[in-house]
Amino acid sequence: VQLVESGGGLVQPGGSLRLSCVASGFTFSNYAMRWYRQAPGKERELVATITSTGISTAYADSMKGRFTISRDNVDNTVYLQMNSLKPEDTAVYYCNAIRGDLEVWGQGTLVTVSS
């Protein structure tokens, strides 16, 4: 059972990044997926959620209109497209699979927004 994130890195303010998270070892299409982030010295916060079918999504207020979560249930991958990035988006981004009281976490990928 594993989630592996990728796509993080250094980007200038106003730039874009797309994070990916590949799942293995469980039935991906049965799980809702979430992206969280944790900035230095701050608590982990929920960024975005997508239902198991991909029909419904939800976002934290500060990400609405800038971030887009999507998934591919054939490739067992969830994505987070991040546009108009700001320095305050700097954080480690984690993907999370959830179904009832079952959860799986990835190891995180670092996003740094800086000029």
Buried (B, 14 or more C-beta within 10 A) or exposed (E): EEBBBEBBEEBEEEEEBEBBBBBEEBEBBEBBBBBBBBBEEEEBEBBBBBEBEBEEBEBBEEBEEBBBBBBBBEEBBBBBBBEEBEEEBBBBBBBBBBEEEEEBBBEBBEBBBEE
